[in-house]
C-alpha cells in the first residue's frame, strides 16, 4: 500500500509524469513522481485515484478496488479476495477463518489437518471417518496395526487369550478359534 501527497504548486516549474506539461495547481506526489490530480489514475479503470492510499503492481498505480479484484488471491471457500493472511493448504488459498474441517467446521489454520479426497479434516474427524478400526476395542487405528487372520488390531489389543499379554514379537497359534502365544501353548 502506498500513499499520495498533495501539495501546493512549487515556485519552480514541476512537470506532470503523465502529460509532461507544467503543473500550475495542486501537485500529486506519488511513486517518486509529480502529477496533475486528474492524471494520477488507476492503470486498470483509468479513474483518478482520489484516496490517499493506492497500490503499486509492476510499477503501475492501482485503486483499491481494481487491485483487490485483479491481484489478490480469492478464498477457496467463500470466493472473496484475501486482504490479510493467506493460508495456503492443499495447493489452494484460504482465509484463515474459512480454513475449517470439512465435517465439523473446526478451525484448522493453527491446528494442522489431514487431507482426504482433496478436502481438509481435523484429527478427530479424520480418525473417525477414514482410519481402520481395531477388531477388539473398535477405536480408530492411527499408527501401527497388527494384522492377524484378516483383522486389524492396535498392538496392545492383540493379546493372548490365556495370559492376556500382548502378542507383539512372539508367535501365536489359533486354538479353538482364539489366539494363544507360544509361551502359553507350551503349557
C-alpha positions as CSV (number, residue, x, y, z in Angstrom):
1,X,0.0,0.0,0.0
2,X,1.4,3.4,-1.0
3,X,0.3,6.9,-0.1
4,X,-0.3,10.1,-2.1
5,X,0.9,13.5,-1.0
6,X,-1.0,16.5,-2.4
7,X,1.0,19.8,-2.2
8,X,0.6,23.3,-3.3
9,X,2.5,24.2,-6.5
10,X,6.1,24.9,-6.2
11,X,7.7,28.1,-7.2
12,X,9.8,26.3,-9.8
13,X,8.2,24.5,-12.7
14,X,7.2,21.0,-12.0
15,X,6.3,18.7,-14.9
16,X,3.5,16.1,-14.8
17,X,4.8,12.5,-15.2
18,X,1.8,11.7,-17.4
19,X,1.3,14.6,-19.8
20,X,4.8,16.3,-19.3
21,X,3.1,19.7,-19.0
22,X,3.9,22.1,-16.2
23,X,1.7,21.7,-13.1
24,X,0.1,25.1,-12.1
25,X,-2.4,23.9,-9.5
26,X,-2.2,21.2,-6.8
27,X,0.6,18.6,-7.3
28,X,0.1,14.9,-6.6
29,X,3.3,13.3,-5.4
30,X,3.3,9.6,-5.7
31,X,5.8,6.9,-6.8
32,X,8.6,9.4,-6.7
33,X,6.9,11.5,-9.4
34,X,4.7,14.5,-9.7
35,X,1.3,14.5,-11.4
36,X,-1.7,16.7,-12.2
37,X,-4.5,15.5,-9.9
38,X,-6.6,14.3,-12.9
39,X,-3.6,12.5,-14.4
40,X,-2.8,10.3,-11.4
41,X,-5.1,7.5,-12.5
42,X,-5.6,3.7,-11.9
43,X,-3.9,1.7,-14.6
44,X,-6.9,-0.5,-14.9
45,X,-10.1,1.6,-14.7
46,X,-8.4,4.9,-15.7
47,X,-10.2,6.8,-13.0
48,X,-8.3,9.4,-10.9
49,X,-7.0,7.9,-7.6
50,X,-8.7,10.2,-5.2
51,X,-7.9,8.5,-1.9
52,X,-4.6,8.9,-0.2
53,X,-3.9,5.2,-0.4
54,X,-3.3,3.2,-3.5
55,X,-1.4,0.0,-4.6
56,X,1.5,-0.4,-6.9
57,X,1.8,-3.5,-9.0
58,X,4.5,-4.0,-11.7
59,X,5.4,-0.3,-11.0
60,X,1.9,0.9,-12.0
61,X,-0.7,2.5,-9.7
62,X,-4.0,0.8,-9.0
63,X,-7.0,1.9,-7.0
64,X,-8.0,-0.3,-4.1
65,X,-11.0,-1.9,-5.9
66,X,-9.1,-2.9,-9.0
67,X,-6.0,-4.1,-7.1
68,X,-8.2,-6.3,-4.9
69,X,-10.1,-7.8,-7.9
70,X,-7.1,-8.2,-10.2
71,X,-4.2,-9.3,-7.9
72,X,-5.4,-10.7,-4.6
73,X,-5.9,-14.4,-4.2
74,X,-9.6,-15.5,-3.8
75,X,-10.6,-17.8,-0.9
76,X,-11.3,-21.4,-1.9
77,X,-14.4,-21.4,0.3
78,X,-16.1,-18.0,0.1
79,X,-14.6,-16.7,-3.2
80,X,-13.8,-13.3,-1.6
81,X,-10.4,-11.7,-2.0
82,X,-8.0,-12.3,0.8
83,X,-6.7,-9.0,2.1
84,X,-4.7,-10.1,5.1
85,X,-3.2,-13.6,5.9
86,X,-3.4,-16.2,3.2
87,X,-3.5,-19.8,4.3
88,X,-2.1,-22.0,1.6
89,X,-3.2,-25.6,2.0
90,X,-4.0,-28.3,-0.4
91,X,-2.4,-26.1,-3.1
92,X,-5.3,-23.6,-2.6
93,X,-5.7,-20.2,-0.9
94,X,-8.0,-19.8,2.1
95,X,-9.0,-17.0,4.6
96,X,-7.7,-18.1,8.0
97,X,-11.3,-18.1,9.2
98,X,-12.5,-20.2,6.2
99,X,-10.0,-23.0,6.6
100,X,-12.0,-25.4,8.6
101,X,-12.7,-29.2,8.9
102,X,-14.9,-30.5,6.2
103,X,-17.1,-32.4,8.7
104,X,-17.2,-30.5,12.0
105,X,-16.0,-27.0,10.9
106,X,-13.3,-26.8,13.5
107,X,-10.6,-24.2,12.7
108,X,-7.6,-25.8,11.1
109,X,-5.2,-22.9,10.5
110,X,-3.4,-23.3,13.8
111,X,-4.0,-27.0,14.5
112,X,-2.9,-28.9,11.4
113,X,-5.1,-31.1,9.2
114,X,-5.3,-34.3,7.3
115,X,-6.3,-34.4,3.6
116,X,-8.6,-36.9,2.0
117,X,-10.0,-36.6,-1.5
118,X,-8.7,-33.0,-1.6
119,X,-10.6,-31.9,1.5
120,X,-9.2,-30.9,4.9
121,X,-10.2,-32.7,8.1
122,X,-9.3,-32.2,11.8
123,X,-7.5,-35.1,13.6
124,X,-10.7,-36.4,15.2
125,X,-12.9,-36.4,12.1
126,X,-10.1,-38.0,10.0
127,X,-9.7,-40.8,12.5
128,X,-13.5,-41.4,12.8
129,X,-14.1,-41.3,9.1
130,X,-11.0,-42.8,7.5
131,X,-8.9,-44.8,9.9
132,X,-9.4,-48.6,10.1
133,X,-11.0,-49.9,13.4
134,X,-9.4,-52.3,15.8
135,X,-11.2,-55.6,15.9
136,X,-11.1,-55.7,19.7
137,X,-11.7,-52.2,21.0
138,X,-13.3,-50.8,17.8
139,X,-11.4,-47.5,18.1
140,X,-9.6,-46.0,15.1
141,X,-6.1,-47.2,14.5
142,X,-4.0,-44.2,13.8
143,X,-0.4,-45.6,13.9
144,X,0.9,-49.1,13.8
145,X,-1.5,-52.0,13.5
146,X,-1.2,-55.8,13.9
147,X,-2.9,-57.7,11.1
148,X,-3.8,-61.2,12.0
149,X,-6.3,-63.6,10.5
150,X,-7.6,-60.8,8.2
151,X,-8.4,-58.4,11.1
152,X,-6.5,-55.3,12.3
153,X,-5.7,-54.6,16.0
154,X,-3.9,-52.0,18.0
155,X,-0.5,-53.6,19.0
156,X,-1.7,-53.6,22.7
157,X,-5.1,-55.1,21.8
158,X,-3.8,-58.2,20.1
159,X,-3.4,-60.4,23.2
160,X,-3.0,-64.0,24.1
161,X,-6.4,-65.4,25.2
162,X,-4.7,-67.3,28.1
163,X,-2.1,-64.9,29.7
164,X,-3.6,-61.7,28.4
165,X,-0.2,-60.4,27.3
166,X,0.2,-58.5,24.0
167,X,1.4,-60.9,21.2
168,X,3.9,-58.5,19.6
169,X,7.2,-60.2,18.9
170,X,6.1,-63.7,19.7
171,X,4.5,-66.3,17.5
172,X,1.0,-67.5,18.2
173,X,-1.4,-70.3,17.3
174,X,-5.1,-70.4,16.9
175,X,-6.5,-72.9,19.4
176,X,-10.3,-73.4,19.4
177,X,-10.7,-70.1,17.5
178,X,-8.6,-67.8,19.8
179,X,-5.0,-66.7,19.7
180,X,-2.6,-68.3,22.1
181,X,1.0,-67.0,22.5
182,X,3.9,-69.5,22.1
183,X,4.6,-69.4,25.9
184,X,1.1,-70.4,26.8
185,X,0.9,-73.1,24.0
186,X,3.7,-75.0,25.7
187,X,1.8,-75.3,29.0
